[in-house]
Each structure stands twice: as structure tokens, then as C-alpha cells.
Amino acid sequence: MTNVLVVITSPDGTLKKNQQELLTLGRSLGDVSVALTGDASAAAAAAAYGASVSYTAPESLGSYGASAQAAFVAEAVSRSGAATVLLENTVAAKETAAILGVKLGAGVVTDVVSLAADGAATKSVLAGAYTTVARSRGAVAVHTVKSHAVEPSEAPVEGRVEAVELPESAFATAARVLSREAKPKSGRPELSEARIIVAGGRGVDGDFGPVEELADLLGAAVGASRVATDNGWIGHDSQVGQTGVVVSPQLYISAGISGAIQQKAGMQTSRVIVAINSDEDAPVFEIADFGIVGDLFQVLPQASEELRRRKG
């Protein structure tokens, strides 16, 4: 079996759902090790999902940038003999993957939705117009994997994880991070890993109230089109699309979004898509599983009221 290295950042010692998914996927491919930054106690959580070795870095890694993170992972690859490296599909992880690919001469595949034991990685390209299968021809393959690629599951038998701390000399670089500012928490799930997303676009005309109300009742994340974020109606970190966050939830509710190709590229792999738009010819209806032609300011409040009624 191949050796697999899963890259995890855990500031509080816990694993996010998509990190649990990466470990589950890695276990299906071979023997799993983790390259862990942040709280080293997350190694125990990783062991529950099948990790046998944890390569950790001293806290000083947090004061460096992506090049140092990639150097740290490259050292972990060297020590573990990993042929496959799995990372989250975030912007930061993609930057690390790109640098890692150069350092290792590895093949890099991003936006992966499934990965076979033979290294065949499935992904969507050209704004979702095609589904492709890619396979690295190098000794090491680096993949960033979308959330919900697999259902996370703990290992049948939890083992003990061997902790190996790597020295600062393995990643020290000239560039350092001078300051960080924590993003305020909304209480909603992260957009990239949410199972349900309610998104608003031009049709909300600056009022995300009905979108947020429905999202909170569903325990969902709030997304938006580029028009909505460019107009300042909601933060850019909520943008779904080719130039925003690419998502693949179980349920995606699109309200007042026309469904231009850039938006569709960011959400069309959702399991179920419900579209609400007053324009019956809106492109979003071409990919929607369920469509409602109507005013979102009437439809969404009715949906919220029905949810409240059913919840009692």
C-alpha cells in the first residue's frame, strides 16, 4: 500500500469535518501520516481516523508564510516516504500545494471531488463544462480535495500515533508574518464545508435578511454572488463562484441569482440545487433540481414560516 500524508492545521486541537474526510480518504488509499501545525493535541484526534505518525512543527511556524508551510510539509514527505499528499481545498492550502509541487517536482491536482486507489483524481474544469480525470506521473502526487468528497468515519481500531517534531531549520525562510487578525465568528458553518448553503444575489437588492433568516433556521451557511459582494451587501468571503469559494453542499438554495457561468462553476456539484428567481428564463434553472419562479421576498419568508411551524 502507498504512504499518504494528510496536511492538517488545528489551532485548538480538534479536527474540522473536512479534515476528518481527508483522513478517511487517506486511510482508503494506504498508510496515513499527518503533517500537523497548530495544537499538537490534534494528533490524538487524527489517530482515531487511522493516522499512525504525526509530524509536528514548533509554534514558530505560525510566524512564517506559505513557503515555510510548504517546506515543513516537504520535510514530512521526505521522512514519511509519502507518495500522496492530501490538503484541504482552501486558498491557503492551494498556495501551499503549488509551492510544494515545485519543491518536490510533484504533480498537483486541485478541486478534487474523488480520488481512486490508482491515483486517478476526478475534478471539474472550464467552469464546470467538463469532468476530467487526472493522474500525476511523478513520484509524489499532491491533491487539494473538496469537502464532502467522502463520508468521514473513524478507523475500526484506533491506534497509537507516533509524534515526530521537526526542527525550525526545516522550514525557516526570510519571509515572516508580522500580524494576524482573527475573523469574527458568525455562529454559522464555514462556507467551504457547510452541508446546506442559502445564497443571495442581485435579486436581494441589498437586503440579505430573508436569506440569513432561512439559513439560520436550516443551520446553513450564507453565500452570495459576485454582484452582491461587489456592491458591499455582504463580505467577499461569502462569494460563491469561479472567483470565490467553490462549494459542494448537500443542499444549495439560490435566491435571486441568475446563474451566470462563473456562479454555476462554484456550486453546480451540489447534491440538490433549489433555485428561486423571478425570471423564468434565468440560466440557474438549467441546473436546478427544483425551481421556483417567484419573488424571493415572498418565497423565503414563507419557507421560514413553514420551518418554524414544523419545528413547533
C-alpha positions in Angstrom: 0.0 0.0 0.0 1.1 3.6 -0.6 2.1 6.0 2.1 -0.3 9.0 2.4 0.4 12.3 4.1 -2.5 14.5 5.2 -1.8 18.1 5.9 -3.8 19.5 8.9 -3.9 22.8 10.7 -5.7 22.8 14.0 -5.5 25.9 16.3 -7.5 24.2 19.1 -6.6 20.5 19.0 -9.9 19.5 17.2 -10.5 18.3 13.6 -12.9 20.0 11.2 -15.2 17.8 9.3 -13.3 18.2 6.0 -10.1 17.2 7.9 -11.8 14.1 9.1 -12.8 13.4 5.5 -9.2 13.8 4.3 -8.0 11.2 6.9 -10.8 8.9 5.9 -9.9 9.2 2.3 -6.2 8.7 3.1 -7.0 5.5 5.0 -8.7 4.1 2.0 -5.6 4.7 -0.1 -2.8 3.5 2.2 -1.0 4.1 5.5 -1.7 7.6 6.8 0.6 10.1 8.5 -0.2 13.7 9.2 1.8 16.9 8.9 0.3 18.9 11.8 0.5 22.6 12.6 -1.1 24.3 15.5 -2.2 22.4 18.6 -0.2 19.2 18.8 -3.0 17.5 20.7 -4.9 17.2 17.4 -2.6 14.2 16.8 -4.8 12.1 19.1 -7.9 13.0 17.1 -6.1 12.1 13.9 -5.2 8.7 15.4 -8.9 8.0 15.8 -9.2 8.3 12.0 -6.2 6.0 11.3 -3.1 8.2 11.4 -0.1 6.4 12.7 2.6 9.1 12.7 2.2 12.9 13.3 4.9 15.2 12.1 4.6 18.4 14.1 6.3 21.8 13.8 7.2 24.2 16.7 4.9 27.1 17.3 7.3 29.4 15.4 6.0 28.1 12.1 3.0 30.3 12.7 5.1 33.4 12.2 6.1 32.3 8.7 4.2 32.3 5.4 3.1 29.7 2.8 6.7 29.0 1.7 7.6 27.8 5.2 4.5 25.7 5.4 5.4 24.0 2.2 9.0 23.4 3.4 7.6 21.8 6.5 5.3 19.6 4.5 8.1 18.7 2.1 10.3 17.6 5.1 7.4 15.5 6.3 7.0 13.9 2.9 10.7 13.0 2.8 10.6 11.4 6.3 7.3 9.5 5.7 8.1 8.4 2.2 4.6 9.6 1.2 3.6 9.2 -2.5 0.3 11.0 -2.0 -0.3 14.3 -0.2 -3.8 15.4 0.7 -4.7 19.0 1.6 -8.0 21.0 2.1 -9.3 22.9 -0.9 -8.9 26.3 0.6 -7.0 29.3 -1.0 -4.2 28.9 1.6 -3.9 25.2 1.0 -3.8 25.6 -2.8 -0.9 28.1 -2.3 1.0 25.6 -0.2 0.3 22.8 -2.7 1.7 24.9 -5.6 4.9 25.7 -3.7 5.1 22.0 -2.6 4.8 20.9 -6.2 7.8 23.0 -7.2 9.9 21.8 -4.2 9.1 18.1 -4.8 8.8 18.1 -8.6 5.3 16.7 -7.9 2.1 16.7 -9.9 -0.6 19.0 -8.3 -4.3 18.5 -8.8 -6.7 20.9 -7.2 -10.5 20.9 -6.7 -10.6 17.1 -6.5 -14.0 15.5 -5.9 -12.9 11.9 -5.8 -9.6 10.0 -5.7 -9.1 6.4 -6.7 -6.6 3.9 -5.2 -4.6 4.1 -8.5 -4.2 7.9 -8.1 -6.9 8.9 -10.6 -8.3 12.2 -9.4 -11.7 13.4 -10.7 -12.4 17.2 -10.9 -14.5 19.7 -12.9 -12.8 22.1 -15.3 -13.6 25.0 -17.6 -16.3 26.4 -15.3 -17.8 23.0 -14.8 -18.3 22.3 -18.5 -16.3 19.1 -18.4 -15.4 16.5 -15.8 -11.8 15.3 -16.1 -9.7 12.6 -14.6 -6.0 13.5 -13.9 -3.2 11.3 -12.6 0.3 12.5 -11.6 3.2 10.9 -13.4 5.7 12.0 -10.7 6.9 10.1 -7.7 4.7 12.3 -5.5 1.1 13.5 -6.2 -0.4 16.5 -4.3 -4.1 16.9 -4.2 -6.4 19.5 -2.7 -9.8 17.8 -2.0 -13.2 19.4 -1.9 -15.4 19.0 1.2 -17.9 16.1 1.1 -15.7 14.0 -1.2 -16.2 11.1 1.3 -18.3 10.5 4.4 -15.9 10.7 7.4 -15.5 7.6 9.5 -13.2 6.6 12.4 -10.8 3.7 11.9 -12.2 0.3 13.1 -9.4 0.1 15.6 -7.8 3.3 17.0 -4.1 3.0 17.1 -1.4 5.0 18.8 0.2 7.9 17.0 3.9 8.4 17.0 4.8 12.1 17.3 7.9 13.4 15.5 8.7 17.1 16.0 10.6 18.7 13.1 13.1 21.4 13.8 12.7 25.1 12.8 15.6 24.7 10.4 13.4 22.5 8.2 11.2 25.5 7.3 12.8 28.8 8.3 12.6 31.4 5.5 13.3 35.1 5.1 9.6 36.0 4.9 7.7 36.3 8.2 4.1 37.1 9.1 4.1 40.3 11.2 0.5 40.3 12.4 -2.8 38.5 12.2 -6.4 39.5 12.9 -9.0 36.9 13.8 -12.1 36.9 11.6 -15.3 37.5 13.7 -17.3 34.3 14.0 -20.9 34.4 12.8 -22.1 31.2 14.5 -22.9 29.7 11.1 -20.9 26.9 9.5 -17.9 27.7 7.3 -19.0 28.2 3.7 -16.5 25.7 2.3 -17.6 22.8 4.4 -21.3 23.6 5.0 -23.8 20.8 4.2 -26.5 23.4 3.4 -26.0 26.9 1.8 -28.5 29.6 1.2 -27.2 32.1 -1.3 -28.4 35.5 -2.4 -27.6 37.6 -5.5 -28.6 40.7 -7.4 -32.3 40.0 -6.6 -31.9 40.6 -2.9 -31.2 44.3 -3.7 -29.0 44.8 -0.7 -31.4 43.0 1.8 -29.9 39.7 2.9 -32.4 39.5 5.8 -34.7 36.8 4.3 -31.6 34.8 3.2 -30.0 34.9 6.6 -33.3 34.1 8.4 -33.8 30.9 6.3 -30.1 30.0 6.7 -30.3 30.2 10.5 -33.4 28.1 10.6 -31.7 25.4 8.5 -28.3 25.6 10.3 -26.8 26.7 7.0 -24.0 28.9 5.7 -24.8 32.1 3.8 -23.4 32.5 0.3 -23.6 35.3 -2.3 -22.9 36.0 -5.9 -20.1 38.4 -7.0 -22.6 41.2 -7.7 -23.8 41.1 -4.1 -20.2 41.2 -2.7 -19.0 43.8 -5.1 -21.9 46.0 -4.1 -20.9 45.7 -0.5 -24.1 44.0 0.6 -22.1 41.1 2.2 -18.4 40.3 2.7 -16.3 38.9 -0.1 -15.6 35.8 1.9 -19.2 34.8 1.2 -18.8 34.8 -2.5 -19.5 31.5 -4.3 -18.2 31.0 -7.8 -15.3 30.6 -10.1 -13.5 33.6 -8.5 -14.9 32.9 -5.0 -15.4 29.8 -2.9 -16.1 26.6 -4.8 -18.7 24.6 -2.8 -20.3 21.2 -3.0 -23.0 21.0 -0.2 -25.9 18.5 0.1 -28.4 21.4 -0.4 -27.8 24.7 -2.2 -30.6 27.2 -2.2 -30.1 30.0 -4.8 -32.2 33.1 -4.3 -32.2 36.0 -6.8 -29.1 34.7 -8.6 -29.3 34.5 -12.4 -26.8 31.6 -12.5 -24.1 33.0 -14.9 -21.4 30.6 -15.8 -19.0 31.9 -13.1 -21.6 31.3 -10.3 -22.5 27.9 -11.7 -18.9 26.8 -11.7 -18.8 27.3 -8.0 -21.8 25.4 -6.9 -23.1 23.0 -9.7 -21.6 19.9 -8.0 -24.1 20.4 -5.1 -26.2 17.3 -4.4 -29.5 19.2 -4.6 -30.0 22.7 -6.1 -33.1 24.7 -5.4 -33.4 27.9 -7.4 -35.7 30.9 -6.7 -35.8 33.6 -9.3 -38.5 36.0 -10.7 -37.1 35.4 -14.3 -38.3 32.1 -15.6 -35.5 32.2 -18.3 -32.7 32.6 -15.7 -29.7 30.2 -16.5 -29.8 28.8 -13.0 -32.9 26.8 -13.8 -30.9 24.8 -16.3 -29.0 23.1 -13.5 -31.6 23.3 -10.7 -33.3 20.1 -9.3 -36.2 22.3 -8.1 -37.1 25.7 -9.4 -39.5 28.4 -8.1 -40.4 31.3 -10.4 -41.3 34.0 -7.9 -40.3 36.9 -5.7 -37.7 35.8 -3.2 -39.1 38.3 -0.7 -42.3 36.3 -0.7 -40.9 32.8 -1.1 -38.2 32.8 1.5 -40.3 34.2 4.4 -43.0 31.5 3.5 -40.3 28.8 3.7 -39.0 30.2 7.0 -42.5 30.3 8.5 -43.2 26.7 7.4 -39.9 25.6 9.0 -40.9 27.3 12.3 -44.3 25.6 12.2 -42.8 22.2 11.7 -40.3 22.7 14.4 -43.1 23.7 16.7 
